[in-house]
Amino acid sequence: GASLVLQAWYGAALCWLFGFSFEVLRLSTVTLALTGALGFFLLLGRAGVRGAPRTLGTAIFALDPLYVNLAFTFMTDVPFTVVAVWAGYCYVRGLDERRRTWLVAGALLAAAALLIRQHGIFVAAAAALAALLAGDRPRRARGADAIAAGLIPALAFIGFHVWLFAWHGAPGGMESKLSEARRMDVTGLVNCAFRGLEYLGLLLVPMALAVRRDVVTRHPPLVGAACATLATLAALLYLREGAAMFYLTNVMYDLGLGASSLRDTQFLALRPPLQLGPILTLPLTLVATLATGILASAWASAWPRRREPVPAFLSLATALLFLGTLLHTRYYFDRYLL
């Protein structure tokens, strides 16, 4: 959930400098979003991505509908994402160059990220685990790298919760999130995991199109099994609930974009002026299923490379951040996937 501390501080600083203004706060998030795109471009370069794939990856990130839409709000999602990306860049550079100065820089940024949204701790955990798994390094060096990557965020995480519960008193929102996490069940986890993966596939369709020929040629059984499994789950969900894209609520929906929490939708329950229904949602479901199957196969087939520190970190961060979204099974919004 949103810890919000850092964002409240810099929002207060902006209001002190410029006066209370929603426009200034929105402009600050738009500016952050632009720096996040730059950070992602540099991160891809450090991860060994070059040329057209690097440009495509950056464009997919910067023009993601969730990213663009939420950049014009003062919600926590884009500030968290931007700080997490820059933390990832520092961690990748530290693991690649074996320089603890960069690992500490990543740790400071991961601590800042978790003071916006608590999921920042997963970025630090991924870096610390990747450092420990670097088999070509002596054990003592691996331990020191892991401490450099994870100690500051761990202390920030503990300190925040001590302050929140022991001193400040947990707000109602935090208590509701804890009770939500306690009521998780297997069915809810599988349901949310499927919907989340399908959404990621939809958002990454351009990437799936770019790699489809290579992946299908090299791993036809894997792609076939992945797509068949996802298609079966999609069909079962449709038969059971009539559900199709868009599977999750909040920002993206049938012929619309923007958090549906305005007065006309949330309180008056008015429907959008135009909806295409199955004409749009069923083809999108098919496209998302195929894209997810292709990308999941590509991700699985590259597993041997993940023994190296940088691929290990990026894969662990991906997995931990996605699993972290599943803690919100009762109210699983699409923006959590950003």
Backbone hydrogen bonds, N-H to C=O, Kabsch-Sander energy under -0.5 kcal/mol:
donor,donor_aa,acceptor,acceptor_aa,energy
3,S,1,G,-0.6
3,S,116,I,-0.7
4,L,116,I,-1.9
6,L,115,L,-1.7
8,A,4,L,-2.7
9,W,5,V,-2.0
10,Y,6,L,-2.5
11,G,7,Q,-2.3
12,A,8,A,-2.3
13,A,9,W,-2.1
14,L,10,Y,-2.0
15,C,11,G,-2.2
16,W,12,A,-2.2
17,L,13,A,-2.0
18,F,14,L,-3.0
19,G,15,C,-2.0
25,L,21,S,-1.6
26,R,22,F,-2.7
27,L,23,E,-2.7
28,S,24,V,-2.1
29,T,25,L,-1.6
30,V,26,R,-2.5
31,T,27,L,-2.5
32,L,28,S,-2.2
33,A,29,T,-2.6
34,L,30,V,-1.9
35,T,31,T,-2.0
36,G,32,L,-2.3
37,A,33,A,-1.9
38,L,34,L,-1.8
39,G,35,T,-2.6
40,F,36,G,-2.4
41,F,37,A,-2.1
42,L,38,L,-2.3
43,L,39,G,-2.4
44,L,40,F,-2.5
45,G,41,F,-1.7
46,R,42,L,-2.3
47,A,43,L,-1.7
48,G,45,G,-1.4
49,V,44,L,-2.8
54,R,50,R,-0.7
55,T,51,G,-1.9
56,L,52,A,-2.9
57,G,53,P,-2.7
58,T,54,R,-2.2
59,A,55,T,-2.4
60,I,56,L,-2.6
61,F,57,G,-2.0
62,A,58,T,-3.1
63,L,59,A,-2.5
64,D,61,F,-1.0
68,V,64,D,-2.9
69,N,65,P,-2.2
70,L,66,L,-2.3
71,A,67,Y,-1.3
72,F,68,V,-0.5
72,F,69,N,-1.3
73,T,70,L,-1.5
80,F,76,T,-2.4
81,T,77,D,-2.4
82,V,78,V,-2.8
83,V,79,P,-2.2
84,A,80,F,-2.6
85,V,81,T,-2.4
86,W,82,V,-2.2
87,A,83,V,-2.2
88,G,84,A,-2.4
89,Y,85,V,-2.3
90,C,86,W,-2.2
91,Y,87,A,-2.6
92,V,88,G,-2.8
93,R,89,Y,-2.4
94,G,90,C,-2.6
95,L,91,Y,-2.8
96,D,92,V,-2.5
97,E,93,R,-2.8
98,R,94,G,-1.1
99,R,94,G,-1.4
100,R,98,R,-0.5
102,W,99,R,-0.6
103,L,99,R,-1.2
104,V,100,R,-2.6
105,A,101,T,-2.0
106,G,102,W,-2.5
107,A,103,L,-2.1
108,L,104,V,-2.4
109,L,105,A,-2.0
110,A,106,G,-2.6
111,A,107,A,-2.3
112,A,108,L,-2.0
113,A,109,L,-2.6
114,L,110,A,-2.3
115,L,111,A,-1.0
116,I,113,A,-1.7
117,R,113,A,-2.8
118,Q,1,G,-2.7
120,G,117,R,-1.9
121,I,118,Q,-1.9
122,F,119,H,-1.7
123,V,119,H,-0.6
123,V,120,G,-0.6
124,A,120,G,-1.4
125,A,121,I,-2.4
126,A,122,F,-2.3
127,A,123,V,-1.9
128,A,124,A,-2.5
129,L,125,A,-2.5
130,A,126,A,-2.4
131,A,127,A,-2.2
132,L,128,A,-1.9
133,L,129,L,-1.9
134,A,131,A,-0.9
135,G,133,L,-1.5
137,R,134,A,-1.6
142,R,138,P,-2.4
143,G,139,R,-2.3
144,A,140,R,-2.2
145,D,141,A,-2.5
146,A,142,R,-2.4
147,I,143,G,-2.1
148,A,144,A,-2.4
149,A,145,D,-2.1
150,G,146,A,-2.1
151,L,147,I,-2.6
154,A,150,G,-2.1
155,L,151,L,-2.6
156,A,152,I,-2.5
157,F,153,P,-2.7
158,I,154,A,-2.5
159,G,155,L,-3.0
160,F,156,A,-2.5
161,H,157,F,-1.8
162,V,158,I,-2.5
163,W,159,G,-2.5
164,L,160,F,-2.4
165,F,161,H,-2.7
166,A,162,V,-2.3
167,W,162,V,-0.9
167,W,163,W,-0.8
168,H,163,W,-3.8
169,G,164,L,-1.6
175,E,171,P,-1.9
176,S,172,G,-2.5
177,K,173,G,-1.9
178,L,174,M,-2.2
179,S,175,E,-2.4
180,E,176,S,-2.1
181,A,177,K,-2.3
182,R,178,L,-1.9
183,R,179,S,-1.0
184,M,181,A,-1.2
189,L,185,D,-2.2
190,V,186,V,-2.7
191,N,187,T,-2.5
192,C,188,G,-2.5
193,A,189,L,-2.8
194,F,190,V,-2.4
195,R,191,N,-2.2
196,G,192,C,-2.9
197,L,193,A,-2.4
198,E,194,F,-2.4
199,Y,195,R,-2.1
200,L,196,G,-2.3
201,G,197,L,-2.4
202,L,198,E,-2.3
203,L,199,Y,-2.6
204,L,200,L,-1.5
205,V,202,L,-1.2
208,A,204,L,-2.2
209,L,205,V,-2.5
210,A,206,P,-1.6
211,V,207,M,-1.7
212,R,208,A,-1.2
215,V,211,V,-2.5
216,V,212,R,-2.9
217,T,213,R,-2.2
218,R,214,D,-2.0
219,H,215,V,-2.7
223,V,219,H,-2.4
224,G,220,P,-2.6
225,A,221,P,-2.5
226,A,222,L,-2.5
227,C,223,V,-2.7
228,A,224,G,-2.3
229,T,225,A,-2.4
230,L,226,A,-2.3
231,A,227,C,-2.7
232,T,228,A,-2.2
233,L,229,T,-2.2
234,A,230,L,-2.5
235,A,231,A,-2.4
236,L,232,T,-2.6
237,L,233,L,-2.4
238,Y,234,A,-2.1
239,L,235,A,-2.6
240,R,236,L,-2.2
241,E,237,L,-2.8
242,G,237,L,-0.5
242,G,238,Y,-1.7
243,A,237,L,-1.0
245,M,281,T,-0.7
249,T,332,Y,-0.5
253,Y,256,G,-1.9
256,G,253,Y,-2.2
258,G,251,V,-2.7
260,S,250,N,-1.7
261,S,259,A,-2.2
265,T,262,L,-0.5
266,Q,262,L,-3.0
267,F,262,L,-0.6
267,F,263,R,-1.2
268,L,263,R,-2.3
270,L,264,D,-3.0
279,I,276,L,-1.2
280,L,277,G,-2.0
281,T,277,G,-2.8
282,L,278,P,-1.4
284,L,280,L,-1.9
285,T,281,T,-2.0
286,L,282,L,-2.1
287,V,283,P,-2.6
288,A,284,L,-2.8
289,T,285,T,-2.2
290,L,286,L,-2.3
291,A,287,V,-2.6
292,T,288,A,-2.6
293,G,289,T,-2.3
294,I,290,L,-2.3
295,L,291,A,-2.6
296,A,292,T,-2.7
297,S,293,G,-1.9
298,A,294,I,-2.3
299,W,295,L,-2.6
300,A,296,A,-2.4
301,S,297,S,-2.5
302,A,298,A,-1.1
303,W,300,A,-1.5
305,R,302,A,-1.1
306,R,303,W,-2.0
307,R,304,P,-1.1
308,E,305,R,-1.9
312,A,308,E,-2.4
313,F,309,P,-2.6
314,L,310,V,-2.4
315,S,311,P,-2.4
316,L,312,A,-2.6
317,A,313,F,-2.8
318,T,314,L,-2.1
319,A,315,S,-2.6
320,L,316,L,-3.0
321,L,317,A,-2.5
322,F,318,T,-2.1
323,L,319,A,-2.7
324,G,320,L,-2.2
325,T,321,L,-1.3
326,L,322,F,-0.8
326,L,323,L,-0.7
327,L,324,G,-1.5
328,H,325,T,-1.8
329,T,326,L,-0.7
333,F,331,Y,-1.0
334,D,249,T,-2.1
336,Y,333,F,-1.3
337,L,334,D,-1.9
338,L,335,R,-1.4
